[in-house]
């Protein structure tokens, strides 16, 4: 009887999965995870969507202004260095 059980298990192990069965399970798990993740995010969201968008907008404007200042500063520095190099050369 032990040999029969071993043969049965061996036959099951070699049986291929139905076409698309693994993919379907993967995508069902992915969809379930996305739905659960969105639900948890809504439960733990620190603020309303409108307020969050406003806060993000302010931060993005600040970063834009800051990066503009940095670019201007680098441009000025580069100009000074180029003038200094021209004086050395000529």
Secondary structure, DSSP 8 states (H G I E B T S, - for coil): -HHHHHHHHHHHHHS---TTHHHHHHHHHHHHHHHHHHHHHHHH-SS-HHHHHHHHHHHHHHHHHHHHHHHHHHHHHHHHHHHHHHHHH-
